[in-house]
């Protein structure tokens, strides 16, 4: 055992500690079809999307290294709510998530959970999918209701053919809320994610604090309830880590641009884990 003088916390040696950690893997969603569909938007439409929904398209285009997030999760300390390394702690903050998502809170209203789900009528009016079709397409996954991602993508394709770009933008954002920001299962958009989207779309609420809280909840579930899947936005967490360990430390206008420029060494995941453990040499706190 070793005692860290700054934290006053007993910790087993680094190698033994990693071996005892629960392997918590992110959901591996397939975004290839969504990327192709999103590229149908012209520059003026992409700008309109960003004004309404922030930097979701930038996150969508990002190829992330899932194994890196898996390695990072092994350093999460649920009792301290942080990533705990040998000589320092790393903690995602609201300000950093604001910057990554490009959704500043400012004087806006953070998302507030409502007891009632969004009505089929509301979803129909936003997506222009008939109510009867929406009702017939409701499915259940692990006792939650939602829609197949493929069903919504097929509707998205039809909107592009009709060149109804205003509705296309809303439906694309809805899918990204369920597949990228608040994933629950592969090829599935959960109703809870739809509720958050509707609050953003109709009540102009800000989802940043909810995305961050969802990250902590997913990590807590991994270590307190031994859940082996991370049900949170891996894309945002990945951008946060990569920007944090760079020389700029989130000091760039768009952290996603920094990550896409950064060429990662194709080292093994074990070597990368040791690399993360040595980050204290960069003195980033």
C-alpha positions, 0 to 999 in steps of 0.5 A: 500500500502507498499513501498519497501525501496530498490526498491522504488516501491509501492506494494499492500500487498502480499495476495491482490497482488497475488489475482490480478495476472493473472493465467498463466499456462504452456503448459502440454505436454505428454512426456511419449512416448518420454521418452520410445523411448529415453531409447532405446539409449545406454550409448555411444549413449546418450553421443553422444547426449549430445555432440551435443545437451546438457542436453535435455535428462536430462530435458526430464526425469525430472518430474516437478511440473507444479503448482510450475511454475504457482505460480512462474509466479504470481510474475513476474513483466513485467516492471522490467523483473524479479520475484519481491518478498518482499525483493529481485528480482530473474532474470534468467541469460544466465550463469544459462541457459548455465549450465542447458542446458549444452551448454556453449556459449564460442566462439560459435555463438548464434542463429540468426533468419533468415527470411526464413524457413528451406527448406523441402529438408533440413529437409528431409536430416536430418530426412530421411523422404521423401520430399513428405511425409513431405509436405503432413504431414504439418499442421497448428495450430493458423496460424503457420505451423508444424508437429504432434509430433505423426507423428515424434515419429512414425518415431523415432520408425522406426529408432530405429527398423532399429538401425539408431541411428545417425538419431534417435538422430537428430530426437529426438532432433528435437522433443524436440526442438518443445515439450520441448524447444520451445512448441507452442501447445500439440502434435505439433512441430512448424516450428519456433522450427525446424528452431532453431534446423536446425541452431544448427544442420547445422550451430552449433549455440547456442540456449541458449540466445534464450531459455532465451529470449523466457522465458521472451517473454512468461511471458511478453505476459501473463501480457501485452497481457493477454495470459493465456498460457506460451509458453516457456521451463517450464522444464528449468525454473523449474530447474532454480528455484529449484536450485536457492532456494537450498543451492547450488545455481547452484553451482553443476555440473549439476542442474538437478541432484540436482533437482531430488534429492530434495524431495519437500513437497506436500504442497498446491499451496497456501502454496507454494506461501507463501513459495516463498514469504518468500524466502528472509529469505534465503538471496539468492541474 
